[in-house]
Amino acid sequence: MDDALREDEALNALRRYGKPVGAAVVAGLMALAGYIWWGAHKEDAAAARAETYTLALDQLDGNNLAQASAGLAPLAASGGDGSQAAARLLQAGIAEKQGNSAQAASLYAAVMADSATPAPFHDLANVRDVALRFDTLPADQVITRLRPLAAPGNAWFGSAGELVGMAYLKQGHKDLAAPLFGAIAKDKTVPDSLRARARQMAGLLGYDSVDDTTSDTGAPASH
């Protein structure tokens, strides 16, 4: 009875969270994409593209979403040195904020399909696309796409791991979901809000996620 109650509570939490990673601040993730690109491309040749990107971020800070997206259009069409991917990611984030999920998904797909896309941008597009379409994607597809990122030490461990954990719950595999949520909750590199959600989910599934001296790899393996 206790196990059944815990599973019901966990599934209720899943419905309450909706798209779990989608609750993250989109602009923050997009700004991270810009930071990665900015740090890698400080040469004078990239100055004009950097200025265009910065102006778009300023527009975004002022909640001028349409202007920000329009300003990014030249970079999204033919940017170089990662600026095209960064511009498309920011445009996708803007489209999400505007409620245009179809446009956002199309932009994420374009980033992932471009062989010139730097790996950090490809991974970010993958996580964001899965978060955006989590409710309609088959659980096994979510797991296949994100499990390589849902590992401790990966930059996207928290975000990807949360989605993979939710997908495990959809499949009824709470034995796989619980230790993954527990590992996220214990990982101090993961944002506090995400750790708090993971701790709640682990608790609902009967998994102790309180920090202790016990080693926990978080690998989604059966006990």
C-alpha positions as CSV (number, residue, x, y, z in Angstrom):
1,M,0.0,0.0,0.0
2,D,2.8,2.4,0.9
3,D,4.5,1.8,-2.4
4,A,1.3,2.3,-4.4
5,L,0.7,5.6,-2.5
6,R,4.2,6.8,-3.2
7,E,3.9,6.1,-6.9
8,D,0.5,7.9,-7.1
9,E,2.1,10.9,-5.3
10,A,5.1,10.9,-7.6
11,L,2.8,10.8,-10.7
12,N,0.7,13.6,-9.3
13,A,4.0,15.6,-8.9
14,L,4.8,14.8,-12.5
15,R,1.5,16.3,-13.6
16,R,2.0,19.3,-11.3
17,Y,5.4,20.0,-12.8
18,G,4.2,19.7,-16.4
19,K,7.3,20.1,-18.5
20,P,9.8,19.9,-15.7
21,V,12.8,21.6,-17.2
22,G,10.4,23.9,-19.1
23,A,9.9,25.6,-15.7
24,A,13.5,26.8,-15.8
25,V,14.1,30.4,-16.9
26,V,14.5,30.2,-20.6
27,A,16.4,33.4,-20.9
28,G,18.9,32.1,-18.4
29,L,19.7,29.0,-20.5
30,M,19.9,31.1,-23.6
31,A,22.2,33.5,-21.9
32,L,24.4,30.6,-21.0
33,A,24.6,29.6,-24.6
34,G,25.8,33.1,-25.4
35,Y,28.3,33.0,-22.6
36,I,29.8,29.8,-24.0
37,W,30.1,31.3,-27.4
38,W,31.4,34.6,-26.2
39,G,34.2,33.0,-24.2
40,A,35.3,30.9,-27.1
41,H,35.2,33.7,-29.7
42,K,36.8,36.9,-28.5
43,E,38.7,37.7,-31.7
44,D,38.2,41.0,-33.5
45,A,36.6,39.1,-36.4
46,A,33.7,38.1,-34.2
47,A,33.2,41.6,-32.8
48,A,30.3,42.6,-35.0
49,R,28.5,39.4,-34.4
50,A,29.0,39.7,-30.7
51,E,27.6,43.2,-30.8
52,T,24.5,42.0,-32.6
53,Y,24.0,39.3,-30.0
54,T,24.6,41.7,-27.1
55,L,22.0,44.1,-28.5
56,A,19.5,41.3,-28.8
57,L,20.1,40.4,-25.2
58,D,19.5,44.0,-24.2
59,Q,16.2,43.9,-26.0
60,L,15.4,40.7,-24.3
61,D,16.2,42.2,-20.9
62,G,13.7,44.9,-21.8
63,N,11.1,42.3,-22.7
64,N,11.1,43.5,-26.3
65,L,10.8,39.9,-27.6
66,A,9.9,40.7,-31.2
67,Q,12.7,43.2,-31.6
68,A,15.2,40.8,-30.0
69,S,14.3,38.0,-32.4
70,A,14.3,40.3,-35.4
71,G,17.8,41.6,-34.5
72,L,19.1,38.0,-34.3
73,A,17.8,37.1,-37.8
74,P,21.0,37.9,-39.7
75,L,23.1,35.8,-37.3
76,A,20.5,32.9,-37.4
77,A,20.6,32.9,-41.2
78,S,24.4,33.0,-41.7
79,G,26.4,33.5,-38.5
80,G,29.8,31.9,-38.1
81,D,32.0,30.6,-35.3
82,G,29.0,29.2,-33.3
83,S,27.1,32.5,-33.5
84,Q,24.5,31.0,-35.8
85,A,23.7,28.3,-33.3
86,A,23.7,30.8,-30.4
87,A,21.3,33.1,-32.3
88,R,19.0,30.2,-33.2
89,L,18.9,29.1,-29.6
90,L,18.1,32.5,-28.3
91,Q,15.3,32.8,-31.0
92,A,13.9,29.5,-29.9
93,G,13.9,30.6,-26.3
94,I,12.0,33.8,-27.3
95,A,9.5,31.7,-29.3
96,E,8.9,29.6,-26.2
97,K,8.3,32.7,-24.1
98,Q,5.8,33.9,-26.8
99,G,4.0,30.6,-26.7
100,N,5.1,29.6,-30.2
101,S,6.2,26.0,-29.5
102,A,6.2,24.9,-33.2
103,Q,8.7,27.7,-34.1
104,A,10.8,26.9,-31.1
105,A,10.9,23.2,-31.9
106,S,11.9,24.0,-35.5
107,L,14.8,26.1,-34.4
108,Y,16.0,23.5,-31.9
109,A,15.9,20.9,-34.7
110,A,17.9,23.2,-37.0
111,V,20.6,23.6,-34.3
112,M,20.8,19.8,-33.8
113,A,20.8,19.0,-37.5
114,D,23.7,21.4,-38.4
115,S,27.0,19.4,-38.3
116,A,28.9,22.7,-37.6
117,T,27.0,23.2,-34.3
118,P,29.4,23.2,-31.3
119,A,28.7,20.3,-28.9
120,P,27.6,22.5,-26.0
121,F,24.9,24.1,-28.2
122,H,23.8,20.8,-29.7
123,D,23.3,19.4,-26.1
124,L,21.4,22.5,-25.0
125,A,19.1,22.3,-28.0
126,N,18.5,18.6,-27.3
127,V,17.6,19.2,-23.7
128,R,15.4,22.2,-24.5
129,D,13.6,20.4,-27.3
130,V,12.9,17.4,-25.2
131,A,11.6,19.6,-22.4
132,L,9.4,21.5,-24.8
133,R,7.8,18.4,-26.2
134,F,8.0,16.1,-23.1
135,D,4.3,15.6,-22.9
136,T,4.1,14.2,-26.5
137,L,7.4,12.4,-26.9
138,P,7.4,8.7,-26.1
139,A,9.2,8.0,-22.8
140,D,11.7,5.7,-24.4
141,Q,12.7,8.4,-26.9
142,V,13.2,10.9,-24.0
143,I,15.5,8.3,-22.3
144,T,17.4,7.4,-25.5
145,R,18.1,11.1,-26.3
146,L,19.0,12.3,-22.9
147,R,20.5,9.4,-21.0
148,P,24.1,10.2,-22.2
149,L,23.7,13.7,-20.7
150,A,22.0,12.4,-17.5
151,A,25.2,11.5,-15.8
152,P,27.1,13.1,-12.9
153,G,29.8,15.4,-14.1
154,N,27.9,16.3,-17.3
155,A,27.0,20.0,-17.6
156,W,23.4,19.1,-18.3
157,F,23.1,16.4,-15.6
158,G,20.4,18.1,-13.6
159,S,18.2,19.2,-16.4
160,A,18.6,16.0,-18.5
161,G,18.4,13.8,-15.4
162,E,15.2,15.3,-14.3
163,L,13.6,14.6,-17.7
164,V,14.9,11.1,-17.8
165,G,13.6,10.5,-14.3
166,M,10.2,11.7,-15.3
167,A,10.3,9.4,-18.3
168,Y,11.2,6.4,-16.1
169,L,8.1,7.3,-14.0
170,K,5.9,7.3,-17.1
171,Q,7.2,3.8,-17.8
172,G,6.5,2.8,-14.2
173,H,10.2,2.3,-13.4
174,K,10.3,4.1,-10.1
175,D,13.3,1.8,-9.2
176,L,15.2,3.6,-11.9
177,A,13.8,7.1,-11.3
178,A,14.3,7.2,-7.5
179,P,18.1,6.9,-7.4
180,L,18.5,9.3,-10.3
181,F,16.4,12.0,-8.5
182,G,18.5,11.2,-5.4
183,A,21.7,11.8,-7.2
184,I,20.5,15.1,-8.6
185,A,19.4,16.2,-5.2
186,K,22.9,15.5,-3.8
187,D,24.8,17.2,-6.6
188,K,25.9,20.6,-5.4
189,T,26.7,21.7,-9.0
190,V,23.0,21.5,-9.8
191,P,20.8,24.7,-9.3
192,D,19.1,24.8,-5.9
193,S,15.6,24.9,-7.4
194,L,16.2,21.8,-9.4
195,R,17.8,20.0,-6.5
196,A,14.8,20.8,-4.4
197,R,12.4,19.3,-6.9
198,A,14.6,16.2,-7.2
199,R,14.7,15.9,-3.4
200,Q,10.9,16.0,-3.3
201,M,10.6,13.4,-6.0
202,A,13.1,11.1,-4.4
203,G,11.3,11.4,-1.1
204,L,7.9,10.6,-2.7
205,L,9.5,7.5,-4.1
206,G,10.9,6.4,-0.8
207,Y,14.5,7.2,-1.6
208,D,16.8,8.9,0.9
209,S,18.4,11.9,-0.8
210,V,19.8,13.6,2.3
211,D,23.5,14.2,2.0
212,D,25.6,11.6,3.8
213,T,28.9,9.9,3.4
214,T,27.5,7.2,1.2
215,S,28.7,7.2,-2.4
216,D,26.0,7.6,-5.0
217,T,26.8,7.6,-8.7
218,G,23.3,8.3,-9.7
219,A,23.6,5.8,-12.5
220,P,20.1,4.6,-13.5
221,A,20.7,1.0,-12.6
222,S,18.6,-1.4,-10.6
223,H,19.5,-2.2,-7.0
